[in-house]
């Protein structure tokens, strides 16, 4: 906790800029209380964490949950508090919203009266809890903004990279300006990190453009990342092709299913080679993350299914796609069906009639780039 009540019932906010000698003197001469339960607090001034308040161990206050906050969380809250204060907004640190029984890190009211709950998230949170908190904020006409802490185990250099984004972080992926992106914050570096133009590879792996932004250069509303250029998208495609080649090599070596491996059987029956697949098999589509598997798996299998049923690609409809999903035991959702429709439409635009069709690579790249920049699903 960074906020406490004084003997005079005034809110006191701790700041790292306060000299330690001053704080130690304050601890000797003053008593501080919890703003919620009004019980006396411990005033901790150590060498590991930044100075903070904490309840006594036998306290049952709802605010007690925050006593185990990490140094990064305490530091991040303070920095974000000062960031919003610089805009002359009304900023409350650790306010208790009694109607919701929730306590955002910050409650920010901007000049037009709009309220924002700022949550600097340094620990895992379940999707159920996240949705519950958002529902509460929305019921009070408060807009929630979740800012996850920048993980320490990622490559955060500016540029285009393949990153593993765990399921907890994926909950905070945003959509705006025709793209998906993630904003995190690193208190020690005092930097926001943007993972923009996210392109799913497989599992938790994504291609993304990483950009760092000092908090001193940030703006509110937060800056939105730009869409990638055609040249940058070509970098994505080269990286994606390399990842696909590595995936196919390991896929062949590690398969233990033999003829029961539907993907490898599809390749064999179509008389293709994993070393030289047609360019239109294993293409990166914007919404591939709804399936979670590498695109080459389901695209090759779909074309095998088309071959088995002798159905022209132009005649593929939703019923056929549902039949395919049942045949492959892939999940059947509205989003997955739309993804497969998107791929079939791409094949039609490229005039692909079978796996032996030839295409113009530049035409494929143009179509993929346009699809990547598109805002919504095509109907």
C-alpha positions in Angstrom: 0.0 0.0 0.0 1.2 3.5 -0.8 -1.8 5.4 0.8 -2.7 5.7 4.4 -4.6 8.1 6.7 -2.9 10.3 9.2 -3.9 11.1 12.8 -5.8 14.1 11.3 -7.7 11.7 8.9 -5.9 13.1 5.9 -4.7 10.9 3.0 -0.9 10.5 2.9 0.7 9.2 -0.3 4.2 7.7 -0.2 6.7 8.6 -2.9 10.1 7.2 -3.6 11.4 10.7 -4.0 10.9 11.3 -0.2 14.3 11.1 1.6 14.7 8.0 3.8 15.7 10.1 6.8 12.4 12.1 6.5 10.4 8.9 6.3 12.2 7.3 9.3 11.5 10.4 11.3 7.9 10.3 10.2 7.6 6.7 11.3 8.7 7.6 14.8 6.4 10.6 15.2 3.3 9.6 13.3 0.7 6.8 13.3 -0.9 5.7 10.0 -4.2 4.0 9.4 -5.9 2.0 6.7 -8.3 4.1 4.6 -10.7 1.3 4.5 -10.8 -0.6 7.9 -9.2 2.3 9.9 -6.9 -0.1 11.7 -3.3 0.9 12.4 -0.8 0.1 9.7 2.9 -0.9 9.8 5.1 1.6 8.0 7.9 -0.4 6.3 11.1 1.2 5.2 13.5 -1.5 4.1 16.3 -2.0 1.6 14.6 -4.5 -0.7 11.1 -3.0 -1.4 10.3 0.7 -1.7 8.7 2.2 1.5 5.1 1.1 1.9 2.3 0.5 4.4 1.1 -3.0 5.5 -1.5 -4.4 7.8 -0.7 -6.3 10.9 -0.7 -10.0 10.2 -4.0 -10.8 12.0 -6.0 -8.2 10.1 -8.9 -9.3 7.9 -9.4 -6.0 5.9 -10.2 -6.4 2.2 -7.2 -4.2 1.6 -5.0 -6.8 3.2 -4.6 -8.6 -0.1 -2.3 -5.8 -1.3 0.2 -6.3 1.5 2.2 -8.8 -0.6 2.7 -6.4 -3.5 6.0 -6.7 -5.4 8.4 -3.8 -5.6 7.7 -3.6 -9.3 4.0 -3.2 -8.6 4.5 -0.5 -6.0 7.0 1.3 -8.2 4.8 1.0 -11.3 1.7 2.4 -9.5 3.7 5.4 -8.2 5.1 6.2 -11.7 1.7 5.9 -13.4 0.1 8.0 -10.6 2.6 10.8 -11.3 2.2 10.3 -15.1 -1.6 11.0 -14.9 -1.1 13.8 -12.3 1.0 15.6 -14.8 -2.1 16.1 -17.0 -3.9 17.8 -14.2 -6.4 15.0 -14.0 -8.1 14.0 -10.8 -6.1 10.9 -9.8 -6.9 8.7 -6.9 -4.3 6.1 -5.8 -5.7 2.8 -4.4 -9.3 4.1 -4.0 -11.9 1.7 -2.6 -15.0 1.5 -4.7 -17.6 0.4 -2.1 -20.3 -0.3 -4.7 -18.1 -2.8 -6.4 -15.9 -3.9 -3.5 -13.0 -3.3 -5.9 -9.8 -1.3 -5.6 -8.1 -0.3 -8.8 -4.5 0.8 -8.7 -5.6 4.3 -9.9 -8.9 6.0 -10.6 -8.4 8.7 -13.1 -11.1 11.3 -14.0 -10.1 13.3 -17.1 -11.3 16.9 -17.9 -14.6 15.8 -19.6 -15.6 13.7 -16.6 -14.7 10.3 -18.1 -13.4 7.9 -15.5 -10.7 5.3 -16.0 -9.7 2.4 -13.7 -5.9 1.9 -14.3 -4.8 -1.6 -13.3 -1.0 -2.3 -13.4 -1.1 -6.1 -13.5 2.1 -7.8 -12.2 0.6 -11.2 -11.4 -1.5 -13.8 -13.2 -5.2 -13.3 -13.3 -7.9 -15.7 -14.4 -10.1 -14.8 -17.3 -13.1 -15.2 -15.0 -11.7 -12.7 -12.5 -10.7 -10.3 -15.3 -14.2 -10.4 -16.8 -15.7 -10.0 -13.4 -13.7 -6.9 -12.6 -14.3 -5.3 -16.0 -18.1 -6.0 -15.7 -18.0 -4.2 -12.3 -16.2 -1.2 -13.8 -18.5 -1.0 -16.7 -21.6 -1.0 -14.4 -20.3 2.2 -12.8 -19.4 3.7 -16.2 -15.7 3.4 -15.6 -13.4 2.4 -18.4 -10.8 -0.2 -17.4 -7.3 0.0 -18.7 -5.1 -3.0 -18.0 -1.4 -2.5 -18.2 0.5 -5.8 -17.7 4.1 -5.7 -16.4 6.8 -6.3 -19.0 8.0 -9.8 -18.6 11.7 -10.1 -17.8 12.3 -13.2 -19.9 11.5 -11.8 -23.3 13.6 -10.2 -26.1 12.5 -6.6 -25.8 14.8 -5.1 -28.4 13.2 -2.8 -30.9 12.4 -4.5 -34.2 10.6 -7.6 -35.6 10.8 -10.7 -33.4 9.2 -14.0 -32.7 8.0 -14.0 -29.1 6.2 -16.4 -26.9 3.2 -14.6 -25.3 1.7 -16.7 -22.5 -2.0 -17.1 -22.0 -2.1 -14.6 -19.2 -0.6 -11.9 -21.3 -2.8 -12.8 -24.3 -5.8 -11.7 -22.2 -4.6 -8.1 -22.6 -4.2 -8.1 -26.4 -6.0 -5.0 -27.8 -7.5 -4.4 -31.2 -7.4 -1.0 -32.8 -6.5 0.5 -36.2 -7.0 -2.8 -37.9 -4.4 -4.6 -35.8 -3.8 -6.5 -32.6 -1.3 -5.2 -30.2 -0.2 -5.4 -26.6 1.1 -2.6 -24.3 3.2 -3.5 -21.2 5.1 -1.4 -18.7 8.6 -1.8 -17.2 8.9 0.2 -14.0 12.7 -0.1 -13.6 13.3 1.1 -17.2 10.3 3.5 -17.0 9.3 2.4 -20.4 6.2 1.2 -22.2 6.7 -1.7 -24.6 4.5 -2.1 -27.6 4.1 -5.4 -29.2 2.3 -4.3 -32.3 0.9 -6.0 -35.5 0.7 -9.4 -33.8 0.8 -12.3 -36.2 0.1 -15.7 -34.7 2.5 -18.5 -35.6 1.5 -21.5 -33.4 0.7 -22.2 -29.8 1.8 -19.1 -27.9 4.2 -17.9 -30.5 3.7 -14.6 -32.4 5.6 -12.5 -34.8 5.5 -8.9 -33.7 7.1 -5.5 -34.0 8.6 -4.4 -30.6 8.9 -0.7 -29.8 9.9 0.9 -26.5 8.5 4.3 -25.4 9.8 6.2 -22.3 7.0 7.1 -19.9 8.2 10.7 -20.3 7.3 10.5 -24.0 4.0 8.7 -23.5 0.6 10.5 -24.0 -2.9 10.0 -22.8 -4.9 8.5 -24.4 -2.0 6.2 -25.0 -0.3 6.3 -28.3 -1.5 3.7 -30.8 1.1 1.8 -32.9 1.2 2.3 -36.6 0.4 -0.5 -39.0 3.5 -2.2 -40.5 4.7 -1.1 -43.9 4.8 -3.5 -46.9 8.6 -3.8 -46.5 8.1 -4.8 -42.8 5.4 -7.3 -43.8 7.9 -8.9 -46.2 10.2 -9.3 -43.2 7.3 -11.0 -41.4 6.8 -13.4 -44.3 10.5 -14.3 -44.5 10.6 -15.0 -40.8 7.4 -17.0 -41.1 8.8 -19.1 -43.9 11.9 -19.9 -41.9 9.7 -20.9 -38.9 7.5 -23.0 -41.2 10.6 -24.8 -42.6 11.9 -25.6 -39.1 8.5 -26.7 -38.0 8.1 -29.1 -41.0 11.5 -30.6 -40.3 10.8 -31.3 -36.7 7.2 -32.4 -37.6 8.5 -35.2 -39.8 11.3 -36.3 -37.4 9.1 -36.3 -34.3 5.9 -37.9 -35.6 5.2 -41.2 -34.0 1.7 -41.8 -35.6 2.9 -43.1 -38.9 0.0 -43.5 -41.3 -2.3 -42.2 -38.6 -0.7 -38.8 -38.8 -3.4 -37.0 -40.7 -1.2 -34.1 -41.7 1.7 -36.3 -43.1 -0.8 -38.6 -44.8 -2.4 -35.5 -46.4 1.0 -34.5 -47.8 1.7 -38.0 -49.0 -1.7 -38.5 -50.7 -1.4 -35.2 -52.4 2.0 -36.2 -53.7 3.7 -33.3 -52.1 7.0 -32.9 -50.2 7.4 -31.0 -46.9 10.6 -29.6 -48.4 8.7 -28.0 -51.4 5.1 -27.2 -50.5 3.2 -24.8 -52.8 3.4 -21.2 -51.6 -0.3 -21.1 -50.8 -0.1 -23.9 -48.2 1.0 -22.6 -44.8 0.3 -19.0 -45.3 -0.1 -16.6 -42.3 -3.6 -15.4 -41.9 -4.5 -12.6 -39.5 -6.8 -14.6 -37.3 -5.0 -17.9 -37.2 -4.7 -17.7 -33.4 -8.3 -19.0 -33.1 -7.0 -22.4 -34.1 -3.7 -22.2 -32.3 -1.9 -24.7 -34.6 0.5 -23.8 -37.4 -1.4 -22.8 -40.5 0.4 -25.4 -42.6 -1.3 -28.2 -40.6 -4.9 -27.3 -41.2 -4.4 -25.8 -44.7 -2.7 -28.9 -46.1 -5.3 -31.1 -44.4 -8.1 -29.0 -45.8 -6.8 -29.3 -49.3 -6.5 -33.1 -48.9 -10.1 -33.1 -47.7 -11.1 -31.1 -50.8 -9.2 -33.6 -52.9 -10.9 -36.6 -51.3 -14.4 -35.2 -51.8 -13.7 -33.9 -55.3 -15.2 -30.5 -54.4 -14.1 -27.4 -56.4 -12.7 -24.8 -54.1 -15.2 -22.3 -55.4 -18.0 -24.5 -54.1 -16.8 -24.8 -50.5 -19.5 -23.6 -48.2 -20.1 -23.5 -44.4 -21.6 -27.0 -44.3 -18.5 -28.4 -46.0 -16.2 -26.5 -43.6 -18.2 -27.9 -40.6 -17.9 -31.4 -42.1 -14.1 -30.9 -42.4 -13.8 -29.7 -38.8 -15.6 -32.7 -37.5 -13.5 -35.0 -39.7 -10.3 -33.5 -38.3 -11.5 -33.1 -34.7 -10.7 -29.4 -34.8 -12.9 -27.1 -32.7 -16.0 -25.8 -34.4 -16.6 -22.2 -33.6 -17.8 -19.2 -35.5 -14.3 -17.7 -35.5 -12.7 -20.9 -36.9 -15.3 -21.2 -39.6 -14.6 -17.6 -40.6 -10.9 -18.3 -40.7 -11.4 -21.2 -43.1 -13.7 -19.2 -45.2 -11.0 -16.5 -45.4 -8.5 -19.0 -46.6 -10.9 -20.5 -49.2 -11.6 -17.0 -50.5 -7.8 -16.3 -50.8 -7.4 -19.5 -52.9 -10.2 -18.3 -55.2 -8.6 -14.9 -55.6 -5.3 -16.6 -56.5 -7.2 -18.9 -58.9 -6.0 -22.0 -57.1 -7.9 -25.1 -58.2 -5.7 -27.8 -56.8 -2.3 -28.3 -55.1 -0.8 -28.3 -58.6 -1.9 -24.8 -59.4 0.8 -22.2 -59.9 0.5 -18.7 -58.5 2.4 -15.4 -58.8 4.3 -14.9 -55.5 3.8 -11.1 -55.7 0.1 -11.5 -56.0 0.0 -13.8 -52.9 2.1 -11.2 -50.9 -0.3 -8.4 -51.9 -3.3 -10.4 -50.9 -1.8 -11.4 -47.5 -0.8 -7.9 -46.8 -4.2 -6.5 -47.6 -5.8 -9.2 -45.5 -3.5 -8.4 -42.6 -4.5 -4.7 -42.7 -8.2 -5.4 -43.1 -10.3 -4.3 -40.1 -13.0 -7.0 -39.9 -13.8 -10.5 -41.2 -15.2 -10.5 -44.7 -18.8 -11.8 -44.7 
